[in-house]
Amino acid sequence: LIRHHFGSKEDLWKAVVDYGLKLNEDRLKLIIDSKGNTNPVDLFKTFIESHIRFMAKHIELSKILLHNTSRYSPFLDYIIERQMGVLRIAEPIFNKVKAHGYFKNFDHISFSIYMRAITETPLATSDLTNKMLKDDILSEKGITQHTKRVINLLFRKD
């Protein structure tokens, strides 16, 4: 059935990644459309919270992305190419937040790399995270705490 619908396991993998990243891109567009006139710092915080909640809800996508971006492969190039849409959407707001004095040592690409590491890795490695924190990071309470920690870390001007 996989070969019938997708052609190959690689094509199935691409369909899963495309679907997940398209949902992510659509989520960002919806936030901008609904809160476009919001202060850019608050808007970016909304992006981050939404991203954490999205990745916690789609934990399999988070694990696929973490696994396939941890070493070089053709899958890595595919993911990078597909994520450029999200980066293009977020870049203008990132630049406005930077103009407010945040993220001084980052461009939008390097910031995206580090943000993904601190937002997604604890989720994708939830067994490790849960054991060390003695709490469930994928629970509502855990997601809320993780979001607060990430935002507090990122939105420091020092």
Beta strands, then each sheet from edge to edge (+ up, - down):
end
